[in-house]
Amino acid sequence: MKAASRTLTTLAVGFLMLDAVLLGYGGIAEGRLSLVAAGGVCALGSVLVVLGWRRYRRTLAEVDAARRELHTEVESLRELLHPRHGDT
């Protein structure tokens, strides 16, 4: 899952940056400020995609750590409730 998430993010950022460069270049070449602004919006979008992906990964890591903690807690409770037969 990690590789797929990284690949999709890389593709999204790549397409947005390509759009930003092409729109910016086209706007400068044609003297159209609206195209340059659209290129800026695409560049900003690529930054937001990267920031969102990093937040998503951090949240997944927190959920995974909480899940491991819960699993450890459940195992300790099981040992308390079900003592081994040789301990009686």
WOFENUR-V831673 format. One record per residue. N is the residue number from 1. D_FIRST is the distance of its C-alpha to the first C-alpha in whole Angstrom. Layout:
n;d_first
N;D_FIRST
N;D_FIRST
This chain:
n;d_first
1;0
2;4
3;6
4;5
5;6
6;9
7;10
8;11
9;12
10;14
11;15
12;17
13;18
14;20
15;21
16;23
17;24
18;26
19;27
20;28
21;30
22;32
23;33
24;34
25;36
26;37
27;39
28;40
29;42
30;43
31;44
32;42
33;41
34;39
35;36
36;36
37;35
38;32
39;31
40;31
41;29
42;26
43;26
44;26
45;23
46;21
47;22
48;21
49;18
50;17
51;19
52;17
53;13
54;15
55;16
56;13
57;11
58;14
59;15
60;11
61;13
62;16
63;15
64;14
65;17
66;19
67;17
68;18
69;22
70;22
71;22
72;24
73;27
74;27
75;27
76;30
77;32
78;31
79;33
80;36
81;36
82;37
83;38
84;39
85;42
86;43
87;44
88;46
